[in-house]
């Protein structure tokens, strides 16, 4: 911030008869009035397409938070610090509980103030009121005291114009990188679908029960022989990739309920929320949650690596999802799992196909990682530009 810039409290920038406030409406019956929740505010925008509605009767009870368009909206809880300007098309809409409403006087540049609140400097100011982190709750009284650096109106407009142009370019580059990342994954999934949906000569239709089984029994993780084995729960399996994350031993987790024992010959399949596609090939002996099926390949029937890819295939995932619909927590039961029918090539062919899929999967992972790094670099560039803007370096 340059020395000649003034610092003004946020509440001193608002309309005199309209102090910073927040919404109190909770989701209820749907109606004709759109309302903005905290989760609808992301990356400087209101996500119009996902807004819910409330009845006009409910909205009229809270007329003080009716939007006119042009107000600053801030998420105060959940992902606090997310801020956006309400577009004019939201005139007449309302705001949900824990969304902050900031009506600036017309002489102040809302875009400039929005950018400051998005910047590392602004987020640090907000974090000062949440114990050093904006990942908690922003108190309304504290929000009012956040100090905003204000250069001349002409300088504000100049900075906004530079950021608008730079961020438009970043958004275009980000969209391209995200699309490329998704394309890399889609290419692999398409190949996966082709492998399992086009049986060739010598392929035989079988049930899962014919090719694999659950041979493990539940054990007590408190026993000395199991205490130092690594434990795999659903949260430790990365969706779609089979990666294992942040593993701890039974002793470290203080496990008390029964767990399955598994070894490096098995495939682990999480039966909870099958659409998450959590499948793993461990290379060690350990324990897994009772919500994971440790599948043993039957000798001469299925190759372990082929089974791993089959469990990740779109066809199997669709089947698992269709049989797991239930209130609260979708699960795949054993009977449904082992009733799945598909065509299997000879085991030698399975191993050959699995090796090709592993090679393609690795290439896909490398491409996804490359595009993910590009996305992270673009996000860092955006934050760097915001910091420069409010350090007087633009």
N, C-alpha and C positions, 0 to 999 in steps of 0.2 A: 504493500500500500504506500502510495506517495504521501509526502508530508502535507501537501495542500489539500488532500482529500479529507472531507469531514467524516466523522463517525457518528451515526444517529441510531438511537434505539428503534427497533422494529415497530413498536407500538406508537412511536411518534410519527410514523409514516402513514398511519391508517386514517380512514375517515373518522371525524370527530365523534359522530354518533354511532359508530360501528366498531367497537373494540375487537381485538382478536378473540375469536370464540371457537367452539367446536360443536360437532353434531352429537345428537343423543339418540337418533333413530336406530332401532335394531331391525334386522331383517324380519319381515312378517308376510302377510298376504300380498301377493303380487297385484299390481294395479297399472296405472297409466303414467305414473311419475317416476322418472329415473332417479336413482340415488347412487352416490359415489362412496365406496368403501375404501379403507386404507390400502387394500390389496389391488385396487384399481388404479393406483398412482405408481408409475414406474418409469424410470429413466427420463424424467422431465415431462411426461405426458399422462393424460387420463386415458385409460384403455376403454374407449367408448364401446367397443364391441362386446365387452363382457359385463357391462353394467346391469344390475338387477333393477327391479321396479318395486314401488310401494303404492298403496292406494292414495288417492287425492285427499281423502279424509285425514289420513295420518300425516301427510305432508303439511296440510294446512295448520295442524296443531303446532308445527315448528316453523312458522313463517320466517323467523329471524335468520334461519340458515338457508333460505331459498336462494339459489344462485341467479345472478344477473348475467354472468359471463365476464371474464377478465379477472376474477379473484384468484389469489394464490390459495392452493389447497395443499395441506401437508399431512402425511401419515404420522400419527403421534404414537402408535402402538403397533407392534408386529415387525415392521421394517421402518421404524421411525426415521424421519429425515428425508424421505422421498417427497419431492415437491413438484407441483405442476401448476400451470395456469389453466383455469376452467375456460374452455372455448365458448364462444358466443352461442354455439348450438346447444349448450347445456343450460341456457336460460330457462328458469322454471323448474330445474331439477333441484334435488336436495342432497344433503350429505349424511352419511351414516355416523354411527358412534365412533368417537376417537379420531375423526378427521378434523384437522384444524382449518379454520376459515380466516383468511387475511384479506380485508378489503383496503387496498391502497388508495391514497388520494390520487387524483388524475395527473398531478404534476410529476409523479414518480414513475420511473420506468420499471414496469413489472418484470419484464424479461431480464433486466440487469439484476434485480434483486433475486429472481429465481436462480439465475446462474450463480450468484454468490452463495446462496443456501445449498446449492449442489456441489460447490467447490470444496476442496480439502479444508480451506480456511473456514468456510461456513459450517461444514460438518464438524470441524473441531470445536467451533463455537457452540453448536448444538450439543456435542458430546460433553462439554463442560458442565451441562445441566443434567447429565444422566450417568454420573459417576465415571466419566472419562470414555464412555462408549455410547454411540447412538443406537446400539442394538438393544436398548431397554425401552424406556418410556420418556417422552418429552412432556414435561409439565408445562401447562399453558402459561402460568405466571412467569416461568423462566424464559419461555419462548419470546415473550413480549420484551424482555430485556436484552436479547441478542443485538449486538451492535453491527450495523451495516455500513461499510465504507461507501461514501458517496462523492464521486468526482462531479464535475459540471455536467449538466444534461447533455451537452454535445459530446463530452468524453464518454458518458454512459452509452450513448447511441453508437459511438464509434466502436466501443468494445463489444457491444451486442452484435453489431454487423460482422465483426471479425469472427466471433464465436459461432454465429449462425452459419456463416459460410464454411468454416472449418468443420463444424459438427455435421453439416449436410454431407460433406465429403467422407467423414468418418462413418456416418450411417450407411452410405452407399458401399463403402469398403467392408463394413461389418456384415451387411446383408449378403454380400458376395461370399465372404469367408464362411459364414454360417451355412449358406446354401451348398457350398463345396463340401463342408463337413458332413452335412446330411446326405449329399450325393454319394460320398464315399461309403457311408454306412448302408445306404439303399442299394448300392451295387453289390455289396457282400450279401445282403439279405435276398436280393434277387437271385444270386447264384445259389444260395442255400435252398431257396424255394425250388429252383430248377432241379437240383440234385435229388431232392426227396419227392418230387411230384412227377418225375418221368422215369418210371422203372424200365430197366432194360431186360435183355434176355437173361434168363436164369434167376431173376428176382422172384422171391416167394413171399406171399402175403402171410403175415403172422401177427399175433397179439404181442403186446409188451410182455405179458406173462410168459410167453414162449422164449423170450430172449434175455430177460433180466429178472431180478428178484431183490427183496430186502432180506438179507440173511443176518443182519445185526440185531442184537437185542439191546434194550435199554439198560444202562448201567448207572450206578450211583457215583456221581463225579466227586463225592467227598472221600471216596476210598483212596488210600495212598497210591495205588497203582495207576490212578487216573488224574491225580491232582496236578501233575505237571505236563499234561497233554494240552495242546492248543485246542481252543473251542471255536467252532464256526457256527454263527447264527445267521439268520437271514440278512441282518444289517451288515454282515462282514463280506457278503458276496456282491460284487459290482454287477449291475444290470447289463445283460447282453454280452459282456466280455469274459466272464468267468474269473475275473481278478478277485483275489482275497485281500481284504483291507483290515488293518489294525487288529490283528489277532492277539488274544491274550490266553493264558492258561486257565484251567478250571480254578486253580488256587487264586490267581489274580482277580478273577471275576467273582469269586465267592459263590460258585454254583452249588445249588442244593437239589434241584429237581432232576429227574432221570434224563440221560442223554444217550444218543446212539454212538457206538464206537465205529470208526471207519478207518480205512487204510488207503494206500495209494492205488489200489486196484479198482476203486469205486468212483462213481459219479454222484455228486451231491445235487439234489433238486429241491429247491424251496417250494413248498406246496402253498404258501401264503401269497395271495395276489399274483397269480401266474402271469398276468400281463407284464410284470416287472422282469420276467425272463432271467431269473437268478439260478444259474447252473455253474458248477465248479468241478474241476479235476484236481483234487489235492495231490501233492507229491510227498505226503507225510501221513503218519498215523495220528489220529486225534479224535475229538468228540464233536458231535454236531447236535444242534437243537432237535427236539422232538418234532418240530415243524419243518424239518428237512428230511427228505427220503434219501438214505444212502443206498444207491442202486448198484448191485453187483451184476456184472455181465456174465451170463451163462456161457460156459466153455463151448466154443465152436459155433455159437449162435450170433453173437454181436461183438464187434470191436469196441473197446471202451471209448476211444476218441470219436468213433462214428456215433455212438450213443449220445455223447456230449453234444455234438452238433445237431443231432436229430431233435433233442430236447429244446434246442434254441430255434428250431425251424418255425416259420410262420404257420404251417399247417398244424403242427402239434400245439403251438401256443393258442391258436384259435379253438382247437378241441378242448384244451385245458380250461380256457376261459368259459366256454359254453357249459362246461360241467361244474363250474365252481360258483355260479351265481347264488348268492345268499346274502341276507341282510347283515350289515356290519363288516364281516371279514370274509372275502372270497377265499375258498380253499379247494384244493384238488384232493379228493379222497382216494384211497388206494384202489378201490374197485374200478373207479373211473380211469385212473392212471393205467392200470394193467389191462384194461379193455381196449386201449388204443390199438388200432390196426393200421398197418402200412406194409409196403413191400420192402424186403431186405435182399440185397445182393449177397453173394458168397462172402465169407468173412475176409478173404484176401482182397476182394474188390472194395469192401468196406474200409479196410486199412488204407488202401490206395486213395479213395475219395476223401477220407478224413485227413490224410497228409496234404492233399491239395487244398482242402478247406482251411487247414491250419496256416498254410502259406499265404493264402488270400486274406485270411483274418489278420495276420501280422501286418501285411501291407496296408490293409484298411485301418488298423490301429495307428500305424505310423502317419498315414494321411490325416486321420482325425486329430491326432496330437499336433500335427503341423498347423492345421487350421485353428485348433484351439489356442495355440500359442499366438497366432495372428490376432485372434479375438482379444486375448488378454493384452497384447501390445497396443491395440487400438483403444482399449479401455484406459490403459495407462496414459496414452497420448492425450486422451480427453481430459483426464484429471490434471495432467501437466499443463495443458492450455488454460484450464480454469485457474490453476495456481498462479500462472504467469499473469493472467488477467487481473487478479486481485492483489498481486504484488507490484502492480504498476509496470510490468515488463512487456506488455503488448503495445 
